[in-house]
């Protein structure tokens, strides 16, 4: 059984490890907005519990048990996001902070009933995959919108940036999950992208396009 803080550390290490196998303590400190010394103390506690492997100056990695614990937290977070959007009519930019609190509920029975109640969803409102009760993720295939070429098209299936400001921006432009898009032009000067969506032209910056994920099987 992990504490609230320990669970936050495990989840943070899990997400950072998706970009680098050995996670640096400074990266954890930045993500959690705390001091590196505090991170080192917590990492030692997690190592004593067999949840992480830590080598000074080389970084941190999750053990098998640590990874399973982190995936369980991720699963709860994403299921609660689905519940908040689908059943309580929250918007996709409003659910992250609430799910951050709900993910620490310990009852495994509650989470299994929640999963069943929601119809065993495979992804959350941002398109992130939801692992099953055994920690397995459904296979997903996508590409970044920025990698599409002119005349390519596809379906928006997710986003890699979850800030409220970014999600509100996409909502305003009509670039939400499930929408069909076609790339009609790419500006050489700054890499901005012109899209056709629901017979409407929309222009987005290169930075925005980097964080929109498209179903690869819908690409020409």
Secondary structure as the mmCIF struct_conf table of DSSP 4:
data_model
#
loop_
_struct_conf.conf_type_id
_struct_conf.id
_struct_conf.beg_label_comp_id
_struct_conf.beg_label_asym_id
_struct_conf.beg_label_seq_id
_struct_conf.end_label_comp_id
_struct_conf.end_label_asym_id
_struct_conf.end_label_seq_id
HELX_RH_AL_P HELX_RH_AL_P1 UNK A 4 UNK A 17
TURN_TY1_P TURN_TY1_P1 UNK A 18 UNK A 19
BEND BEND1 UNK A 21 UNK A 22
STRN STRN1 UNK A 23 UNK A 23
HELX_RH_AL_P HELX_RH_AL_P2 UNK A 25 UNK A 32
TURN_TY1_P TURN_TY1_P2 UNK A 33 UNK A 33
BEND BEND2 UNK A 34 UNK A 34
HELX_RH_AL_P HELX_RH_AL_P3 UNK A 36 UNK A 48
TURN_TY1_P TURN_TY1_P3 UNK A 49 UNK A 50
BEND BEND3 UNK A 51 UNK A 51
STRN STRN2 UNK A 52 UNK A 55
TURN_TY1_P TURN_TY1_P4 UNK A 56 UNK A 58
STRN STRN3 UNK A 59 UNK A 62
HELX_RH_AL_P HELX_RH_AL_P4 UNK A 64 UNK A 86
TURN_TY1_P TURN_TY1_P5 UNK A 87 UNK A 88
TURN_TY1_P TURN_TY1_P6 UNK A 92 UNK A 94
BEND BEND4 UNK A 95 UNK A 95
HELX_RH_AL_P HELX_RH_AL_P5 UNK A 96 UNK A 102
TURN_TY1_P TURN_TY1_P7 UNK A 103 UNK A 104
HELX_RH_AL_P HELX_RH_AL_P6 UNK A 108 UNK A 117
TURN_TY1_P TURN_TY1_P8 UNK A 118 UNK A 119
BEND BEND5 UNK A 122 UNK A 122
STRN STRN4 UNK A 123 UNK A 123
TURN_TY1_P TURN_TY1_P9 UNK A 125 UNK A 126
BEND BEND6 UNK A 127 UNK A 127
STRN STRN5 UNK A 129 UNK A 129
TURN_TY1_P TURN_TY1_P10 UNK A 133 UNK A 134
BEND BEND7 UNK A 135 UNK A 135
HELX_LH_PP_P HELX_LH_PP_P1 UNK A 136 UNK A 139
STRN STRN6 UNK A 142 UNK A 144
HELX_RH_3T_P HELX_RH_3T_P1 UNK A 145 UNK A 147
TURN_TY1_P TURN_TY1_P11 UNK A 150 UNK A 151
STRN STRN7 UNK A 153 UNK A 159
BEND BEND8 UNK A 160 UNK A 160
HELX_RH_AL_P HELX_RH_AL_P7 UNK A 164 UNK A 173
TURN_TY1_P TURN_TY1_P12 UNK A 174 UNK A 174
TURN_TY1_P TURN_TY1_P13 UNK A 177 UNK A 178
STRN STRN8 UNK A 180 UNK A 186
TURN_TY1_P TURN_TY1_P14 UNK A 188 UNK A 190
STRN STRN9 UNK A 193 UNK A 197
TURN_TY1_P TURN_TY1_P15 UNK A 198 UNK A 199
STRN STRN10 UNK A 200 UNK A 204
HELX_RH_AL_P HELX_RH_AL_P8 UNK A 206 UNK A 209
TURN_TY1_P TURN_TY1_P16 UNK A 210 UNK A 211
STRN STRN11 UNK A 212 UNK A 215
HELX_RH_3T_P HELX_RH_3T_P2 UNK A 216 UNK A 218
#
